[in-house]
Amino acid sequence: MSAVLLIEDDRLLRRTVRASLHSWDFDVLEAESGEEALTMLTSGRPDLVILDLSLPGIDGIETLRHLRSFTPVPVLVLTVRDGLSDKVTALEAGADDYMVKPFEPEELLARARAHLRRSQVTTPQPAVVRSGQLEIDLARSLVTWDGGPVALTPTELRLLEVLLAHRGKLVTREKLLQAVWGSRRRSDQGRLRVFVLHLRRKLHDDAARPRLIFTEPGLGYRWIGEHEEDPDAVDASTWH
């Protein structure tokens, strides 16, 4: 039985969708807010997420961006928002599909099954990343160093999430600018360097001997924290 996480604050609609999914032999988990859903995702990964965009607290787009930092689970957006800009924003934030309310239950079933067929079996990324004294809880957006909280600005946190979503891989400057600021202008690259500098300082990282964030000169940045196998810092000269 496939498990679906339904993130929807409308109780009546939740009941309707739940009944339909149950009749199609889906196991349904429910969350009324993005915060509740992200907490649930730290303890397990469903096979599919159905997400409303209009949620109390953090909205659907921010919820989507948070969960994309640690899980590749298929996400189907189900919302009343039918504007092109909403669709584009959701898809760029990591949604796999977009449906507008009101909807036909049979179409929802067909799309859900299609995404489950296409989804590949992968090892889910952990919701909590640890590297030495650093601990990052991606679902709750909490960062601690040696047990104490690290105060990150929303922009620094978003930058960290994007790097972690591609951990071990190069993230180009252009991709970071687009993901964090919605811009690819070369004139903004100086701002990116400043924010990376501030983030490194707060995470006790050193650009000359990086433990966490490695600079690919002229290209971008790479998260290397999880690749450390010894207590010594990684020598930047050994990276290519």
N, C-alpha and C positions, 0 to 999 in steps of 0.2 A: 504494500500500500504506500503510495507516494504521499509525502507530507507537504502541505501548503501553509505558509505563514500569511495570514490575512491581516493587513495593517489598515484599519478603517475605524474612524471615530463614530460613525453613524450606527447605532445599535441595531436598528431595524434592517438596514442594508446588510450589516454583518450577519444577521440571522438568516437573511434570504440567501446570501452567497454561501454561507456555511451549509445550509440545507441542500443547496444544489450540488456543492462539492462532495458532500457526504453521499448523496445518491449516486455519484459517479465513482465511489470507492476511494475518495481522497481523505486522508487524515488531516484535519484542519486545526491549526493553532491560531489564536487571535491576539491582537494587540490594538489598543485604543490610541496609542501615540507612538511617535518615532522613538522616544526615549525607552518606552517599554519594549518595543520591538528589538532595539539594539541590545538591551539587556538579555533578552531571550536568545539572541543570536550568539551570545558568548558561550552558551552551554550546549549548543548544537546547531546543525545546519539543515534547514528544510530543503526539499527538492525544488521548490518554487516559492517566490514571494509575490503577492498581489498587493500593490501599494496605492493608497490614495494620496493625492498631493496636498489636499487641504486638511492638515492635522493640527491639533493643539500643540503648543510648545514648538519644537523644531519642526519645520514643514517637511513635506514629502521629498523635496529636492535635496535638502540638507541630510535627511535620513538616508536617501539613496547614496549621496556622496560618502557618508560615513561608512555604510555597509560595504561599499565598493572598495574601501581601503583594506578589507580583510576577507572578503568572500566573493567568489565568482558566480554565486547562485543566480539563476535566471530571475529577472524582475519584470513583471507585467504591471504597468501603471493603469489603474482604473479610476477615472476622475471625471468631474463635470467640466473641467477646463478643456475647451476645444480650440483654443487659439493656436496658431502655428508656432508662435514664440514659446508657448508652454511645451509643445511637443518637442521642439528642437532642444530646449533646455534640458528636458527630462532625458532625451536620448543621448545628449552629449554628457550628461552626468552619469550615465551608465545603465539606463533602462534598456531592456531588450525588446519591449513592445509597449504599445500605447492604445488603450481603449477608452472611449468616451461614454459616460452614463447619459441616458439610460442605455442598457445593453441587452442583448439576447443571451440567455444562459447557454444555449447551444454553441454560440460563437466563443464565449469565454472558455467552455470546455475544450473546443477545438484548438484554440490558441494555447491553452495550458498544456494539452497533450503534445502539441507540436514542439513547444520549448523543452519539455521533458525528453522528447526523442532526440533533440539536437544537443542537449547538454551532455558534455563529455564527463566521464568519471575522472575527477581530479582530486588531489589531496588538498583539502581546504586550508587556507592560511590561518595560523592561530590568531585569535582576537587579541591576545596579549603577547607583546614582543618584549623580550628581555635581552639585554646586552650589558654584562657586568652589573654595575649598580643602577643602571637605567631600566625602568619598566614603563612600557607604553600600553595602556588599555585603549585600544582603538574604538571599541564599541561605546565606551563611556567618555572618550576624549579626555582621559586622565593620564598625566605624565608625572612620574616620580623619580627622584634620584636619591639613592640610599634611604628610601622610605619616606622622604619629604617631598611635598608637591613642587612641581616646576611650573611657574606661571608663564604660559605661552599666550600670545595674542591670538585672536581668531585667524589672522593671516598666517602666522607662524605654524599654528596647528594644521591649517589646510595644506601648507607646504610640506609639513612632515607626513601627513596622510598620503599625499600624492607620491612622495618618495617611497613610502612603505608599501604602497599598492604595487610598485614595480621593483620591489626589493631585489637587489643583486643585478638589476638591469640599468642601463643608461637611460636617464630621463633628460631629454634635450631641454635647453633653455626655453625654446619656443613652446614646447609642450607644457612646461611648468608655468610660463606666463599665461598661457591660455587657460589652464586648469585653475590657477589661483586668482588671476586678475581678469580673465576674459580678454586678454590682449596678446598680440604677437609682435608688437612694435619693438624694434631694436633699441629704441630710446628707453624702454623700460628695463633693459637688461642690467643697468646699474642698480635699479631698485631691487631686482632679484638678488644680486650679489650682496647687498646690504642685509636683506632678510635672511639669507643663508648664513652670513656672518653672525647675526644676532642669534639664530637658531643654534648654531654650533656652540656659541658661548654658553647658552643656557643648558645645553646637553653635555657640557664639559668635553667637547670634541676639539681637536687641534687639526687645522688644515694641513700642517706640515707632516704630521704623523696621525692620519685619521683613523679613528676607531669606528666611526658611524657613517659619515658623509664624505665620499671621495669626489674630488673635482676632476672631471674629464676636460682638460684644457681646450677651450674653443668650442666645446660641445654641450656640456651640461653637468649633471651630478648623478651619483650612484649611491644607494644605501648599501653599506657593506657590513653593518653591525652584526647581522646574524651569521656572517661567514667567519667570524673570529674563532680560532681553535686554540688559542693560547692567551695568557693574560697580558702579553706584551702588545703594544700598539702595532698596527699594520704600517709597514714602511711604504710610503707613497711611491717610492722609486721602483717598487716591484710590480706596480700596476701599469697596465698598458691600455 
